[in-house]
Amino acid sequence: MQILQIISSAQGANSFSTRLSQGIIDKLLAAEPGSRVVVRDVAAQPFPHLEEAHLQAYLTPTEGRSPEQQQAVQHSDEAIAQVMAADVLVIGVPFYNFSIPSSLKSWLDHLTRAGITFRYTPTGPEGLITGKKVYLAVASGGIYSDGPMQAYDFATPYLRLVLRFLGLTDVTLARVEGVKLPDFQATALQKGIDSVAV
């Protein structure tokens, strides 16, 4: 089994989303000892935000691309190849201002390619990345899974929607939340890890 770990936190070793991701991966490796883990840190090595050059390159057939367009499409091709090669995706999601980090959004933008990772059909869009398991490891300072702040969570609904759009429908959400709240700090990480069955 090949596991693709996406790190998107800018906090390095102090990141709760990365630590939760690692806890999930440890469980996966215990269940499948021969598995291989590929790590993509989109915070340390960010994908460029989409610009006109990228969009023009995507719309140009491969054989007709200029050297500049070939370079512009390279990040997208790489992201897609890594996801297609993986059996399991573990995506670390720090909660930044009620949503996802721009580094994670850029990775998703490069992953979302008409005709390659999704297509439009007469009955609606069809995701072309199928047969994979996804774990979302979401970390937040407050409590957003329920209660009065639940409506402020724009991260998980968006991620579920875009992943489903791409064909990734087997998604498990794990949370480490309340890490800035004294009553939850000590147990938040372990509770998040314990919530995941692999």
Secondary structure, 3 states (H helix, E strand, C coil): CEEEEEECCCCHHHCHHHHHHHHHHHHHHHHCCCCEEEEEECCCCCCCCCCHHHHHHHHCCHHHCCHHHHHHCHHHHHHHHHHHHCCEEEEEEECECCECCHHHHHHHHHHCCECCCEEEECCEEEECCCCCEEEEEEEECCCCCCCCCHHHCCHHHHHHHHHHHCCCCEEEEEEEECCCCCCCHHHHHHHHHHCCCC
